[in-house]
Each structure stands twice: as C-alpha cells, then as structure tokens.
Amino acid sequence: MAKKDIQVLTPNEHNYLHRTSTNVSVVVTGIQKLIQEVTMGIIKYADRGLFHTDYGVGIDKKLPSTFHSTTEQRAISDVTAGINKLKSDIMTSQTGQGLDQDEMLRDLRLLDLAFDIAQSAWFVTVSVSNMAGEEQESIVQV
C-alpha cells in the first residue's frame, strides 16, 4: 500500500509559509498549529470542505491577478473581510473541542497586503495570537 502524500506548510527564513509535500506526518502544536490552520483557511475555498462547507476564505479569488492603485483599497477591504470571517470560523470550530489555550485562537488580524510585481504574487501578512498570550506574524504567498 502506498503512503499518503501529505501537504505541509513550512516557514522559510523570512517566515513566509510555503507548501511542501511529504509522506511523513509532521506534528505541530501550540501557536504553530494555529498558524497552519489560519494559512490553510486563507488558501482553502469555502465550498470545498467536506464537513465545514462554509469554512475558508479562498483568498486568491478575492485578489486581482495584477496590481493597480485603484484596486488596492478594494483588495484590502475584501481580504480584511475574509480574514474576519476566518477568525469567526476558527473560533466557532474550536468551541467545545477541549484544546489547550496555546492552540485556541484569541485574535487574527490582517497586518499587510502587498503585491510583488517581480513574482506576480500577493503577500498576505497576518498576526495570529492564542489564548495563552503568544502572538506571531505569518506571511502567506497567494
């Protein structure tokens, strides 16, 4: 029987999360588990979940494929709304799960949204904090 390929998000030296593939399970806990959940929620489309059909932002559908100063404010508004929805989704999904405080979301905020012309990619910077009082920034390339 073949091993299942698991997609994992790992931070590089600049704390940008990027997708890697592995056939080895990687266990994350604490705030790193929250960052994984937030990142997957940013990338995942709301209608693709088997059990949580409204869970996820699908942020690439909210962003223009190119950057124009006229679209920047709308993009920030759309992404902020998506991040706020994701915060609510995660908090709702964690209710009654018996998680430790370091794995429970306290706050999720959009810090920055930037378009890199050279890479033709958006970079979404969020702040993730847990109930234990830890806070960490994460950058997701879209």
Phi and psi in degrees as GROMACS dihedral restraints (atoms count N, CA, C in turn):
[ dihedral_restraints ]
;  ai    aj    ak    al  type     phi  dphi    fc
    3     4     5     6     1   -75.4    20    10
    4     5     6     7     1   147.3    20    10
    6     7     8     9     1   -74.6    20    10
    7     8     9    10     1   146.2    20    10
    9    10    11    12     1   -75.6    20    10
   10    11    12    13     1   134.2    20    10
   12    13    14    15     1   -81.0    20    10
   13    14    15    16     1   126.2    20    10
   15    16    17    18     1  -113.0    20    10
   16    17    18    19     1   131.6    20    10
   18    19    20    21     1   -88.5    20    10
   19    20    21    22     1   130.0    20    10
   21    22    23    24     1  -126.0    20    10
   22    23    24    25     1   144.2    20    10
   24    25    26    27     1  -103.0    20    10
   25    26    27    28     1   124.9    20    10
   27    28    29    30     1  -127.2    20    10
   28    29    30    31     1   141.2    20    10
   30    31    32    33     1   -82.8    20    10
   31    32    33    34     1   142.3    20    10
   33    34    35    36     1   -91.4    20    10
   34    35    36    37     1  -169.5    20    10
   36    37    38    39     1   -64.2    20    10
   37    38    39    40     1   -17.9    20    10
   39    40    41    42     1  -100.6    20    10
   40    41    42    43     1    10.2    20    10
   42    43    44    45     1    66.2    20    10
   43    44    45    46     1    22.9    20    10
   45    46    47    48     1   -81.2    20    10
   46    47    48    49     1   129.7    20    10
   48    49    50    51     1   -84.5    20    10
   49    50    51    52     1   132.3    20    10
   51    52    53    54     1  -133.0    20    10
   52    53    54    55     1   153.9    20    10
   54    55    56    57     1   -83.0    20    10
   55    56    57    58     1   135.8    20    10
   57    58    59    60     1  -130.1    20    10
   58    59    60    61     1   166.1    20    10
   60    61    62    63     1  -121.5    20    10
   61    62    63    64     1   140.4    20    10
   63    64    65    66     1  -150.8    20    10
   64    65    66    67     1   156.2    20    10
   66    67    68    69     1  -106.9    20    10
   67    68    69    70     1    13.8    20    10
   69    70    71    72     1  -113.4    20    10
   70    71    72    73     1   129.7    20    10
   72    73    74    75     1   -66.2    20    10
   73    74    75    76     1   136.4    20    10
   75    76    77    78     1  -117.6    20    10
   76    77    78    79     1   121.4    20    10
   78    79    80    81     1   -95.2    20    10
   79    80    81    82     1   128.0    20    10
   81    82    83    84     1  -122.2    20    10
   82    83    84    85     1   147.6    20    10
   84    85    86    87     1  -135.8    20    10
   85    86    87    88     1   173.1    20    10
   87    88    89    90     1    62.8    20    10
   88    89    90    91     1  -144.1    20    10
   90    91    92    93     1   -65.6    20    10
   91    92    93    94     1   -27.8    20    10
   93    94    95    96     1   -64.7    20    10
   94    95    96    97     1   -34.9    20    10
   96    97    98    99     1   -65.0    20    10
   97    98    99   100     1   -41.3    20    10
   99   100   101   102     1   -62.6    20    10
  100   101   102   103     1   -42.5    20    10
  102   103   104   105     1   -62.8    20    10
  103   104   105   106     1   -40.0    20    10
  105   106   107   108     1   -60.5    20    10
  106   107   108   109     1   -45.6    20    10
  108   109   110   111     1   -64.6    20    10
  109   110   111   112     1   -42.6    20    10
  111   112   113   114     1   -63.7    20    10
  112   113   114   115     1   -46.3    20    10
  114   115   116   117     1   -62.6    20    10
  115   116   117   118     1   -45.2    20    10
  117   118   119   120     1   -64.7    20    10
  118   119   120   121     1   -36.0    20    10
  120   121   122   123     1   -66.2    20    10
  121   122   123   124     1   -35.0    20    10
  123   124   125   126     1   -67.1    20    10
  124   125   126   127     1   -40.1    20    10
  126   127   128   129     1   -80.9    20    10
  127   128   129   130     1   -38.2    20    10
  129   130   131   132     1   -70.2    20    10
  130   131   132   133     1   145.5    20    10
  132   133   134   135     1   -87.0    20    10
  133   134   135   136     1   141.6    20    10
  135   136   137   138     1   -59.5    20    10
  136   137   138   139     1   -32.3    20    10
  138   139   140   141     1   -92.7    20    10
  139   140   141   142     1    10.4    20    10
  141   142   143   144     1  -101.8    20    10
  142   143   144   145     1    -6.2    20    10
  144   145   146   147     1   -80.8    20    10
  145   146   147   148     1   136.8    20    10
  147   148   149   150     1   -70.2    20    10
  148   149   150   151     1   -43.3    20    10
  150   151   152   153     1  -103.1    20    10
  151   152   153   154     1   -30.4    20    10
  153   154   155   156     1  -116.9    20    10
  154   155   156   157     1    79.8    20    10
  156   157   158   159     1   -66.9    20    10
  157   158   159   160     1   -20.2    20    10
  159   160   161   162     1  -104.2    20    10
  160   161   162   163     1     9.9    20    10
  162   163   164   165     1   -90.1    20    10
  163   164   165   166     1   126.4    20    10
  165   166   167   168     1   121.1    20    10
  166   167   168   169     1   157.8    20    10
  168   169   170   171     1  -105.4    20    10
  169   170   171   172     1   -38.2    20    10
  171   172   173   174     1    57.0    20    10
  172   173   174   175     1    53.7    20    10
  174   175   176   177     1   -60.5    20    10
  175   176   177   178     1   -28.5    20    10
  177   178   179   180     1   -63.9    20    10
  178   179   180   181     1   -24.6    20    10
  180   181   182   183     1   -77.6    20    10
  181   182   183   184     1   -17.2    20    10
  183   184   185   186     1   -91.4    20    10
  184   185   186   187     1   -11.5    20    10
  186   187   188   189     1  -106.7    20    10
  187   188   189   190     1   141.0    20    10
  189   190   191   192     1   -68.0    20    10
  190   191   192   193     1   152.2    20    10
  192   193   194   195     1   -74.7    20    10
  193   194   195   196     1   -17.9    20    10
  195   196   197   198     1  -131.2    20    10
  196   197   198   199     1   163.9    20    10
  198   199   200   201     1  -102.0    20    10
  199   200   201   202     1   131.9    20    10
  201   202   203   204     1  -137.6    20    10
  202   203   204   205     1   144.2    20    10
  204   205   206   207     1   -59.9    20    10
  205   206   207   208     1   -28.7    20    10
  207   208   209   210     1   -72.5    20    10
  208   209   210   211     1   -24.5    20    10
  210   211   212   213     1   -94.0    20    10
  211   212   213   214     1   -11.0    20    10
  213   214   215   216     1   -60.6    20    10
  214   215   216   217     1   -48.5    20    10
  216   217   218   219     1   -63.2    20    10
  217   218   219   220     1   -40.6    20    10
  219   220   221   222     1   -65.4    20    10
  220   221   222   223     1   -41.8    20    10
  222   223   224   225     1   -61.5    20    10
  223   224   225   226     1   -44.0    20    10
  225   226   227   228     1   -62.1    20    10
  226   227   228   229     1   -43.1    20    10
  228   229   230   231     1   -62.6    20    10
  229   230   231   232     1   -46.0    20    10
  231   232   233   234     1   -65.0    20    10
  232   233   234   235     1   -41.7    20    10
  234   235   236   237     1   -69.7    20    10
  235   236   237   238     1   -40.2    20    10
  237   238   239   240     1   -59.9    20    10
  238   239   240   241     1   -44.4    20    10
  240   241   242   243     1   -61.7    20    10
  241   242   243   244     1   -41.4    20    10
  243   244   245   246     1   -64.5    20    10
  244   245   246   247     1   -41.6    20    10
  246   247   248   249     1   -65.4    20    10
  247   248   249   250     1   -41.3    20    10
  249   250   251   252     1   -63.5    20    10
  250   251   252   253     1   -39.7    20    10
  252   253   254   255     1   -63.2    20    10
  253   254   255   256     1   -44.1    20    10
  255   256   257   258     1   -62.5    20    10
  256   257   258   259     1   -41.4    20    10
  258   259   260   261     1   -57.0    20    10
  259   260   261   262     1   -48.0    20    10
  261   262   263   264     1   -62.8    20    10
  262   263   264   265     1   -43.3    20    10
  264   265   266   267     1   -59.4    20    10
  265   266   267   268     1   -45.8    20    10
  267   268   269   270     1   -66.4    20    10
  268   269   270   271     1   -45.4    20    10
  270   271   272   273     1   -61.9    20    10
  271   272   273   274     1   -40.1    20    10
  273   274   275   276     1   -65.1    20    10
  274   275   276   277     1   -43.3    20    10
  276   277   278   279     1   -67.8    20    10
  277   278   279   280     1   -24.2    20    10
  279   280   281   282     1   -85.9    20    10
  280   281   282   283     1   -12.8    20    10
  282   283   284   285     1   -61.5    20    10
  283   284   285   286     1   127.3    20    10
  285   286   287   288     1    74.6    20    10
  286   287   288   289     1    11.7    20    10
  288   289   290   291     1   -87.1    20    10
  289   290   291   292     1   -12.1    20    10
  291   292   293   294     1    69.8    20    10
  292   293   294   295     1    31.1    20    10
  294   295   296   297     1   -77.5    20    10
  295   296   297   298     1   153.3    20    10
  297   298   299   300     1   -68.4    20    10
  298   299   300   301     1   156.8    20    10
  300   301   302   303     1   -61.0    20    10
  301   302   303   304     1   -29.3    20    10
  303   304   305   306     1   -75.7    20    10
  304   305   306   307     1    -7.5    20    10
  306   307   308   309     1  -111.5    20    10
  307   308   309   310     1     4.0    20    10
  309   310   311   312     1  -103.3    20    10
  310   311   312   313     1   132.4    20    10
  312   313   314   315     1   -72.9    20    10
  313   314   315   316     1   130.4    20    10
  315   316   317   318     1  -102.4    20    10
  316   317   318   319     1   -43.4    20    10
  318   319   320   321     1  -153.6    20    10
  319   320   321   322     1   149.2    20    10
  321   322   323   324     1  -140.8    20    10
  322   323   324   325     1   121.6    20    10
  324   325   326   327     1  -134.0    20    10
  325   326   327   328     1   144.0    20    10
  327   328   329   330     1   -79.2    20    10
  328   329   330   331     1   123.9    20    10
  330   331   332   333     1   -98.6    20    10
  331   332   333   334     1   -37.0    20    10
  333   334   335   336     1  -158.8    20    10
  334   335   336   337     1   149.9    20    10
  336   337   338   339     1  -135.0    20    10
  337   338   339   340     1   117.3    20    10
  339   340   341   342     1  -135.2    20    10
  340   341   342   343     1   144.0    20    10
  342   343   344   345     1  -105.9    20    10
  343   344   345   346     1   128.8    20    10
  345   346   347   348     1  -101.1    20    10
  346   347   348   349     1   110.2    20    10
  348   349   350   351     1   -62.4    20    10
  349   350   351   352     1   -42.1    20    10
  351   352   353   354     1   -60.8    20    10
  352   353   354   355     1   -36.7    20    10
  354   355   356   357     1   -98.4    20    10
  355   356   357   358     1    -5.6    20    10
  357   358   359   360     1    48.5    20    10
  358   359   360   361     1    48.7    20    10
  360   361   362   363     1  -140.3    20    10
  361   362   363   364     1   148.9    20    10
  363   364   365   366     1   -92.8    20    10
  364   365   366   367     1   145.6    20    10
  366   367   368   369     1  -121.2    20    10
  367   368   369   370     1   120.0    20    10
  369   370   371   372     1  -105.1    20    10
  370   371   372   373     1   118.5    20    10
  372   373   374   375     1  -106.3    20    10
  373   374   375   376     1   123.7    20    10
  375   376   377   378     1  -123.5    20    10
  376   377   378   379     1   156.5    20    10
  378   379   380   381     1  -109.5    20    10
  379   380   381   382     1   126.2    20    10
  381   382   383   384     1  -115.5    20    10
  382   383   384   385     1   127.0    20    10
  384   385   386   387     1  -129.1    20    10
  385   386   387   388     1   147.9    20    10
  387   388   389   390     1  -110.1    20    10
  388   389   390   391     1   173.6    20    10
  390   391   392   393     1   -68.2    20    10
  391   392   393   394     1   -16.7    20    10
  393   394   395   396     1   -81.9    20    10
  394   395   396   397     1    -2.9    20    10
  396   397   398   399     1    92.9    20    10
  397   398   399   400     1     3.8    20    10
  399   400   401   402     1   -82.5    20    10
  400   401   402   403     1   146.9    20    10
  402   403   404   405     1  -138.8    20    10
  403   404   405   406     1   139.6    20    10
  405   406   407   408     1  -146.7    20    10
  406   407   408   409     1   143.0    20    10
  408   409   410   411     1   -91.0    20    10
  409   410   411   412     1   149.0    20    10
  411   412   413   414     1  -140.9    20    10
  412   413   414   415     1   142.1    20    10
  414   415   416   417     1  -116.3    20    10
  415   416   417   418     1   125.6    20    10
  417   418   419   420     1  -114.4    20    10
  418   419   420   421     1   124.9    20    10
  420   421   422   423     1   -86.9    20    10
  421   422   423   424     1   129.8    20    10
